[in-house]
């Protein structure tokens, strides 16, 4: 359950703490802004959407900084920025200030994902995908714990409770920064270039690597699946099926438990780009089968609908395990050692864009179109998954690639 004592355990502890804070805040963020700050639901949605889109711009540039200055130092500064920005949220009382501060937090979040990639890769050792899968399991468990804690705040429903929630998240960033400061220094890419003889890193090198851009685009499409169970499924259960409403929380628990228990095990069969491509292809098929099972719950009796939805969630989560392991392997394997930050930044930008578009896409396709929409989106996942092995092979043959 724990890595051996040393840097990898320290990074896992930092991940656990920051994920508790994120789970705590994200679960109750909308209620904090509406019930405590006094903003309308429309203002919160608009502000967070704009901030999320602006935040995408930080990925590649900050990844470049991590390559040149060192990922540990870059990630440490970002954690401190996030702590300050989160603490400032308690002073927000207007829509304009809300947009400004939440934009800073989104920029820092995107930047943190870009710097975290090379930091994790440098500490992971010979099995980066397995270690990254372990960190994901840790993050899911911690996020669930944070969500439970947020439920207490929601029950209290007072300004003091909401302010304590925000400050607790700020504290989690400070504690994470303290742990990151204990990690060993990793030489920036400029020093690695001089030792390995690699060519100097260009400012936008990752954008010139067209095969990797295609891999990132396909992975971003597949990453929409992460919002199916979080966004579309609750609306489908409540508004389009006879299943009991408690199943919304039950499905979240099922998904979290499967990821926590089996994510590392799922990564063991993904050891190179070929196996990663096959994993992505399998995941697309699993998403189609899982979403078809959920779709068939519409119009079914309560008990049958419950069984169909649970079965769909289990199959969908298996696909999530395969996709996650494949995504980790491709992001590490296809990125040149001297530009891990840039490549990680592009990956974070792709998944961030998918996250920004997910509510609109899933709301239209799954909820408005109904059963045909669920099947159509599942078909898109199948096509993206089947295309991934070819894109991965193309990326391996690209001359810009320097093997890790």
Rosetta blueprint (number, residue, H / E / L):
1 X L
2 X L
3 X L
4 X L
5 X L
6 X L
7 X H
8 X H
9 X H
10 X H
11 X H
12 X H
13 X H
14 X H
15 X H
16 X H
17 X H
18 X H
19 X H
20 X H
21 X H
22 X H
23 X H
24 X H
25 X H
26 X H
27 X H
28 X H
29 X H
30 X H
31 X H
32 X H
33 X H
34 X H
35 X H
36 X H
37 X H
38 X L
39 X L
40 X L
41 X H
42 X H
43 X H
44 X H
45 X H
46 X H
47 X H
48 X H
49 X H
50 X H
51 X H
52 X H
53 X H
54 X H
55 X H
56 X L
57 X L
58 X H
59 X H
60 X H
61 X H
62 X H
63 X H
64 X H
65 X H
66 X H
67 X H
68 X H
69 X H
70 X L
71 X H
72 X H
73 X H
74 X H
75 X H
76 X H
77 X H
78 X H
79 X H
80 X H
81 X H
82 X H
83 X H
84 X H
85 X H
86 X H
87 X H
88 X H
89 X H
90 X H
91 X H
92 X L
93 X L
94 X L
95 X H
96 X H
97 X H
98 X H
99 X H
100 X H
101 X H
102 X H
103 X H
104 X H
105 X H
106 X H
107 X H
108 X H
109 X H
110 X H
111 X H
112 X H
113 X H
114 X H
115 X H
116 X H
117 X H
118 X H
119 X H
120 X H
121 X H
122 X H
123 X H
124 X H
125 X L
126 X L
127 X L
128 X H
129 X H
130 X H
131 X H
132 X H
133 X H
134 X H
135 X H
136 X H
137 X H
138 X H
139 X H
140 X H
141 X H
142 X H
143 X H
144 X H
145 X H
146 X H
147 X H
148 X H
149 X H
150 X H
151 X H
152 X H
153 X H
154 X H
155 X H
156 X H
157 X L
158 X L
159 X H
160 X H
161 X H
162 X H
163 X H
164 X H
165 X H
166 X H
167 X H
168 X H
169 X H
170 X H
171 X H
172 X H
173 X H
174 X H
175 X H
176 X H
177 X H
178 X H
179 X H
180 X H
181 X L
182 X L
183 X L
184 X L
185 X L
186 X L
187 X L
188 X L
189 X H
190 X H
191 X H
192 X H
193 X H
194 X H
195 X H
196 X H
197 X L
198 X L
199 X L
200 X L
201 X L
202 X L
203 X L
204 X L
205 X H
206 X H
207 X H
208 X H
209 X L
210 X H
211 X H
212 X H
213 X H
214 X H
215 X H
216 X H
217 X H
218 X H
219 X H
220 X H
221 X H
222 X H
223 X H
224 X H
225 X H
226 X H
227 X H
228 X H
229 X H
230 X H
231 X H
232 X H
233 X H
234 X H
235 X H
236 X H
237 X H
238 X H
239 X H
240 X H
241 X L
242 X L
243 X L
244 X L
245 X L
246 X L
247 X H
248 X H
249 X H
250 X H
251 X H
252 X H
253 X H
254 X H
255 X H
256 X H
257 X H
258 X H
259 X H
260 X H
261 X H
262 X H
263 X H
264 X H
265 X H
266 X H
267 X H
268 X L
269 X L
270 X L
271 X L
272 X L
273 X H
274 X H
275 X H
276 X H
277 X H
278 X H
279 X H
280 X H
281 X H
282 X H
283 X H
284 X H
285 X H
286 X H
287 X H
288 X H
289 X H
290 X H
291 X H
292 X H
293 X H
294 X H
295 X H
296 X L
297 X L
298 X L
299 X L
300 X L
301 X L
302 X H
303 X H
304 X H
305 X H
306 X H
307 X H
308 X H
309 X H
310 X H
311 X H
312 X H
313 X H
314 X H
315 X H
316 X H
317 X H
318 X H
319 X H
320 X H
321 X H
322 X H
323 X H
324 X H
325 X H
326 X H
327 X H
328 X H
329 X H
330 X H
331 X H
332 X H
333 X H
334 X L
335 X L
336 X L
337 X H
338 X H
339 X H
340 X H
341 X H
342 X H
343 X H
344 X H
345 X H
346 X H
347 X H
348 X H
349 X H
350 X H
351 X H
352 X H
353 X H
354 X H
355 X H
356 X H
357 X H
358 X H
359 X H
360 X H
361 X H
362 X H
363 X H
364 X H
365 X H
366 X H
367 X H
368 X H
369 X L
370 X L
371 X H
372 X H
373 X H
374 X H
375 X H
376 X H
377 X H
378 X H
379 X H
380 X H
381 X H
382 X H
383 X H
384 X H
385 X H
386 X H
387 X H
388 X H
389 X H
390 X H
391 X H
392 X H
393 X H
394 X H
395 X H
396 X H
397 X H
398 X L
399 X L
400 X L
401 X L
402 X L
403 X L
404 X L
